[in-house]
Amino acid sequence: MHGHAEKAVQYFSEMIKSGLTPRDITFTAVLSACSHRGLVERGMEIFESMKRDYGIEPGLEHYGCMVDLLGRAGKLAEAEKFALEMPVKPSAPIWGALLRACGTYKNAEIGERVGKILIELQPEHSGYYVLLSNIYARTNKWENVESMRQMMKERKIKKPPGYSQIEMDGEVHNFTIGDKTHPEIEKIERMWEEILKKIRPVGYTGNTTDAMFDIDEEEKENALHRHSEKLAIAYGIMRTKARTTIRIVKNLRVCEDCHTATKLISKVYERELIVRDRKRFHHFKGGACSCMDYW
């Protein structure tokens, strides 16, 4: 969760050497660690040892870790095959992990199959429509993008707004995309413009691929620069002393553009930024993230 997968695997090995017997929850933890760092071979070894060496029958959560592990590593066909051949029926979160991987690796073929399964399993879940739409957009399948938009409209499916929170002087400040309600919003937006001027020369360009698909590029870029975590970061920099660590909590997964921007901010401003999103903790420092861009 904090990006220390190698340590988790090391502690697991030391536990085995010391004679302690791992339980099912132990395997869930170490397989999750392997998944978050792309340790495919080690993860496979540990998974296979469950029943062989300890008589533990893998459960849904263990199979889910393996699908996630293969998907994150770009082994999408293997991940799909693994899910289809599981002795237990894959849950929506398992298929969801594979769908996210399809988005990362721009695989519309598998993504479409998985997306249809998910929409059938949970037709009210907006995230799956959005993920599939983004996959279509990344692969220039614009007719499919429009089809997904129409489907969401007809079914009255709406994406829940993302928000980010930062605590300052004992008070929690909440930001949503394009937020205009904060009493210091004008100062915050000016601060973000200053941040942009500093991170653009070191490589920030703005990735609008996953921005809303029914608006033009200029509007996408404007929306992108008003993502909730960017507003929260700007407020944190504005309100704290130089090199102070900034901590932010958000309800959704960090998008690719915000992840890139935050890495550059940590480098330019010489600060550590800790962002807790829906999946994990991201520790940004010196232009890098603890997830090593593997989230």
Secondary structure, DSSP 4 states (H G I P E B T S, - for coil): --S-HHHHHHHHHHHHHTTPPP-HHHHHHHHHHHHHHT-HHHHHHHHHHHHHHH-PPP-HHHHHHHHHHHHHTT-HHHHHHHHHT-SSPPPHHHHHHHHHHHHHTT-HHHHHHHHHHHHHH-TT-HHHHHHHHHHHHHTT-HHHHHHHHHHHHHTT--PPPPEEEEEETTEEEEEETT---STTHHHHHHHHHHHHHHHGGGT-----TTS-TTS-HHHHHHHHTT-HHHHHHHHHHHHS-TT--EEEEESSPPPHHHHHHHHHHHHHTT--EEEE-SS-EEEEETTEETTTT--
